[in-house]
Amino acid sequence: MNKKITTVMRLLQFTDSAFPVGTFSFSNGLETAAHEGIVYNADTLEQYAHAIALQAAYSDGVIALHAFRAAKEDKYEALVDADRKLILFKMNEEARQMLQRMGKKLAELGTHIFSQPILQKWLDDIRDEKTPGTYPVAQALAFALAELSEEELFCSHQYGVINMVLSAALRCVKVSHYDTQRILFKLSEQSQDLYEEVRTMTFEDMNAFVPQIDILASLHEKGNMRMFMN
């Protein structure tokens, strides 16, 4: 039986911006970037979204692929290890909060979609604070259980990160839907090459040196701009 259509439907479901994990609450630092005048039009928005996508690929993306492989091989402790490594990698509190809130929400949703006990164990361990429950690891587990591929996982990861920034931009930057869709279309072209680069990276290879974004995040933690949670 050809499952291609089912596979595409699953990918669309888990990648849909309306998937209820709370992505609309976060801007990946864009709110402060717009307030400080760093992002103010379509060109600067594209540069910012590109930087966020790269930062995410070399950190969250690496973790997601390792967690996916651990889930496929039924190596639960390796899955938890990847989760802990990612939360330690995040420099600011709001980034950790974003990943954990979205991860827990996806885990809760997953228990209503899948019947496998590993997902309930994962959610129980999150609630008992035995593991952070980050979103990329939750995505990896969901994609493994849905019998999707790691390439599709990376595609969903990159789409979600870029679209989170672009959706937030419509609320705090002078851009149109035409601008954001053009940017998304253009940035999607880099995803295949990024996957080929990231798929062989180890935990030790992870990097996310974008100091300006970390500074913006720290400013948001102390600032009064609260349209978004980060």
N, C-alpha and C positions, 0 to 999 in steps of 0.2 A: 504494500500500500504506500503510495506517495504521500509523504507528510509535509511537503514543501509549503502548502498553503497554511497548514496548522502552525508550522514553524514561524512563518511570516506574521501570522496573527498573534502568536505569543510575543514575538519581538516588538510588535506595535503596541501591545498592551503594556508591557513593562517599560517601554520607552516613552509612552504618551505623556505629554506635559500635564495632563489631567489625572495621571495616576496618583492616588491620594497618599503621598508620603510627605507633603508639606514643602515641596520645592519653592512654591510661590512666596514663602516666608523669608527666603534668603536671597542675597544678591551677590555673594562672593566678593564682598568689598566694594562693589560698584557704587553703592549709595554714598560712601565717603569720597570715592574718586570723583563722582559728579559734584559733590558739595565743594570739594577743594579745587574744582576747575581743571582736573586732569583729564577727565572724559567729558566732552561737551558737544560732540557731533558724531557723525557716522564713522569718519576715519579714525578718530581716537577710540571709539567704541570697538571697532574691529581690532585695533592693536591690543586693547585691553582683553578682549575675549580670546584672542590668540594666545596671549601670555597665560591666561587662566587655564586654557586647554593644555598647553605644554606642561605647566606646573602640575596639573592633575594627572596627566599621562605618566609622568616620571615618578609619581608617588602613588596616588590612589589606583592608577591603572596597573602598576606593577603588582600591588597588593591584590587587586581583584583577580588577576590572572593566576597568581599563586594560590589564592583561596579557592578559585574555581577548580584547579587541578586537584587540590586536596579534597574537595567535596566529591569530585568524580571518582577518586580512589578511596573514598570513605575513610579519610584520615582526619578525624575530628580535631585532634590536638594540633595538627598542622594548621587547620582553619583558624583555631583560636590564637595560635602563635602569630599568624598573619594579622589578625585583628589587633592584637596588642602592639605589634610593631608599628602599625599605621597610626594609632592614637599617640604613641610616643614621638612620632615624626612631626606632628602638628605643633607649631610654635605658639599659636594663640588660642585662647579659650573659646572664642566664638567659632573657630573652625572645628574644634573638637565637639562643641555643642551641636553644630549643624550635622556633622556626620553621625553622631550618636542618636539624635532625635529622628533623623530620616531612617537610619538603620533599624531602630527599634520598631518604627511604624511599618516598615517593610516586613520585618519578622512577624509582627502581629497579623498583617494582611496575609502573609504566606501560610499561616496556620489555617486560614479559612479557604485557601486554594489547594494546598497540597495535603496529602495524608501521611507523608513520611515522618516518622518520629524524630529524625534529626533536627527538623525545623523547630519542633516544640522544645527539644533539649536546648537548642540555640537560644530561643526566647527565654526559657527558664534561667539559663546562665546569665543572660543580659539583666534580667530582673534581680537576680541574686548578686549582681556585680562581679561575676566571675570572669566576664569578658566585656569589653566596651560596647560591642554591637555596632560597629561602623557600617555606614551605608555601602561602600564598595564590597565589603565582605558579605553583607546581606544580599546584594545583587548577585554576587558570585554563586551563593548557595541557591538562590531562586532560579538562576539560569541553568545550573547543573540539574536541579530537580525537574525543570521544564524540558530537559534534553535539548537545550540550545547549545551552540558552540561558543568557544572562547572568543572567536572573532566577533560573533554577534554580541557577546558581553562587552567587549571593548568598544564596539560601535555604539551601543546603548550608553555606555559610560561617557564617551566623548560628546555624544549628542546631548545628554542630560546636562553636562557641565556648561557647554556653550549656550544651550537654550535657556538655562537658568539666568545667565548674565544678560542675554538679549531680552528675555521677558521682563526682567527688572528694569532694563533700560527704557522700556516703553513708559515706565512710571516716573523716571527721574532724569532722563536725558532727552534733549530735543532731537528725537529721531522718529521715523515713521515705521509702520509695518513693512513697507517696501525696503527700507534700509536694513532692518533686522533679518528679513528673509534672504536678502542678497548676501549679507555677511555669513549667515548660516550655510548657505549654498557654497560659498567660497571656502570657508574654513573646513567644511566636510571633506574637501579634496585632500587634506593632509592626513586624514585618519588612517588610511591604509599604510602609508609610510611610517607613521607613528607606531602602529601596531607591530610592524616588522622590526622596528627598533626596540620596542619595549618587551616583546614576547620572550626575549632571551635574557633580560635583565634579572639580576638577583636582588635580594634585599639590600645588600651592600652597595648596589649600583643606584639605588634610589637617590634622587636629588630634586630639589625644588627651590633653587636659589633665585627668588624674585623678591628682594628685600623691600621694594616699594609697596608691594601688595601686603606684606606682613606689617609694615608701618601703618598702612591704611586701616588694616584690621584692628590694630592696637588703638588707633584714634577713634574708631567706631565704638570700641568697648567703653571709652571714657566720654564719648560725645553725646549730643542730644538728638541726633538724627535716628529716628526709630521707626521709619516706614518698614524696614526689614530687620530681621533678627541678627544679621551680620552684613 
